[in-house]
Amino acid sequence: MGKVNFNNKGSATAQFVPQIFKTLGVNVQQELFMPQGDALEKLRTGELDATICSCPAPVPAFANVKPESGLRFVTVPYEGALQATYLPASMRHEDYPALIGKEEVVDTIAAATVLISFNWPKDTARYRRTAKFVDAFFSKFSEFQKAPRHPSWKTVNLAATIPGWTRFAATEEWLRNWRSGQAKGQEADFKQFMSERPAIQSTEQTEQLFRQYLIWRSKQK
């Protein structure tokens, strides 16, 4: 491949994506670094062959591209060595209505972003400050998933684990209390659900009722 833009210097794209090209066996003759808006203009004039962005979707510069521009996304295969570092992902019409058809799916890869804290000893001021932040952030996290916040907040998994890493103690405690509350809420919901149904007569009825309960509970939420 000839000239490829890897976003601004110092960005995650500039630091990590050139290695992805090498992993996929794609040789780049000239690496350039510029904002995506400038890169799109150079794509239109033929001064660039491609522009890459390791960014949360939708990227504003891409979302403003017109269908008649002649530009398109290129699929990135999730295979080989990429599977050890990245996650499979896809882009759809809802992400870029002007560039992706209603039934079209563009496969790509995604990188994970991790929130890391120093492992402060308990009974220290810094531990208490971090624990206070955890409680404030996690307790109000649902607010980040509402408009006009970025859609990527909806992809965050607060309970995710990383091999070889230990969760901050205050965070683990918060999650344990949250799961306990969820379990109690589920138990109360199930009792309410069962109170509205006739007595169970068989195992088959139990399984059927449980499926109905899951549907019922999703509607309550």
N, C-alpha and C positions, 0 to 999 in steps of 0.2 A: 504494500500500500504506500502511496506517495506521502502527501502532507496531511498530518492528523493533529487536531487541536485537543489538548488534554486539560482544558479549563485553565483557571488562573494558577500561576506558580504558587506553591505552598498549599494548594488545595488537596483534598483527599484523592481527587481524580489524578492530579499531577504526580502524587506520591506512589499510588498503588496500581493504577490502571495500565501503565506501560508494561508492568510485569505480567498482567493478564494477557496482553497481546503476545508476549514472548511465550507464555504457557500454551497459548492456542496456536503457536507457530506462525503468527502474522508479523511480518517484518515491516517496520515503518521507516521510510527513507528520511523523513524530517519531522521532528516533534515540535509543535508550536504551543504556546500558552497564552490564552486570551479569554475574555468573558464570552459567554455563549451567544449573546446578541451580536457581537462583532464577528464571531465564527460563522453564524448563519448567513451574514451578508457575504462573507468570503466564499461560502459554499455556493451561493447563488451565482457569483461571478466566476466560479471555477478556480479560485485561488486555493481552496482547500478541498480535500477528498472526503474528509469525515470529521465530525466533532464528537467528543465523548464527554459524558457528565455522570459521575458517580454521585447523584443527588437525590433527595427525596422527590418523588413524583406527586403532582405534576411540576415540571420545571417551567417557570413562567415564560421564558424565552421560547421554549418548544410549544407551549400551549397557544401562543399567539401566531404560530405559523399557519398560513393559508393552505387549503387543500390543493390549490393550483400551483403551489410553489415547486412541485416536483421532488420535494424532499421526502424521505421515508425513514422509518426505523429499521435497524438490522438486528435480526435474532442473534442472541449470544447463547451458544450451546452449554448446557449444564452437564459437563462430563469431565472425565479424567481428573487431573490434579486440582481443578477448580472446586471439586466437591469437598476437599479437605478444609477450605477456607471460607467459601461463600455458600449462600443459600439459593435455591431456585426461586424465581419470581416471574411475574408476567405483567404486561401492560395491556389495558383494554380500552374500549371506546370511551368509557367513563373518564379515563385519565386524560386522553387526548382525542376529543371528538373529531377534530379536523384532520387528524393523521391516521387514525385507526378506525376501520369499519365497525359497524355494530356487532357483527358476529366474529370479528377478527381478534386474535390473541397473539401478542408479540412476546415470545419467551426471552427472558434475560436472567441476570443474576443479581443478588442483593447482598450487601454487606451489613453486618450487625454493628450497632452502636451500643457501647456499654458504659454505664455510670459506675465509676470506681471511687472508693473511699479508702483512705489510709486506715489500717486496723488499729485504731486507738485503743489503749487499755481501758477497761471499765473503771468507773469511779474517777475519771479524769474530766476536766472541763471540756476538752475537745470531743470526747466520746459523747457527752451529754448534748453538746451543740449539734453534732451529727445526728444523734438520735432524735432531737427535736426537729431537725430538717426532714428526716425520714417520715416522721409522723405527719408533719404538715403537708409534705409533697404527696405521700401515698394516700392520705385521707381525702385530699381534694383532687386526686388524679383524674377522676371522671370529668372534671371541668375542662381539662386539656383536650378531651376528646369531642368537645362540642364546637360548633361554628362560633367565631371565625378562625379557630385554631387550625393549624395545618393538618390535613388528613392523615399524615404519617403517625400522629399521636395514637390513632386507633390500632396501629400494628404493634404497639409496645406490650410486652409481656413482663409484668413486674415480678412474676414468680419463676422466670426462666433461670436455668442453671448453666454454668460454664465449667466444662471439665477441668479439674485441677485448681479451681478457685473456690474459696469459702465465702459465703454470704456474710456481710457485716452483721454482728450479733443482734443489734437493735432492729435491723431489717427482718431478720429471721423471726424474731419475736413478734413483730408487727404482723407478718404474714400468718404466723401460727394463730394469733388471736383473730385475724380476719377469717381464716378457714373455719375456725370454731364457730364464729358468728354465722357464716354461710351455712354450716351444717345444721345449726339450731333453726335457722330460717327455713331450710328445706324441710326439716322435720315438722315444723308448724304448718307449712304449706301442705305437706302430704296428709296430715291429719285433717285439715280443712277439706281437702279434695276427697278423702275417703268418707268424710261425714256426709257428703252429698251423693254417695253411691250406695247401692245395696250391698249386703254382706257377700264376701267372696266365697264361691263354692268349689273352685278348682284351681290348680296351678296355671292352667291356660288362662283362666279369668284374671289371675294375679298379674301375669305378664301383659295381658291386654290392658288392664287398668293402669299398669305402670307406664306403658307407652302413652296412654291417654293423659296421664298425670304430667309427663314431660311436655306434651303439647299445651296442656292447661297452664302449666307454670310459665312457659315462654310467653303466653298471652297476658298473664298477670304482670310480667315485667315490662 
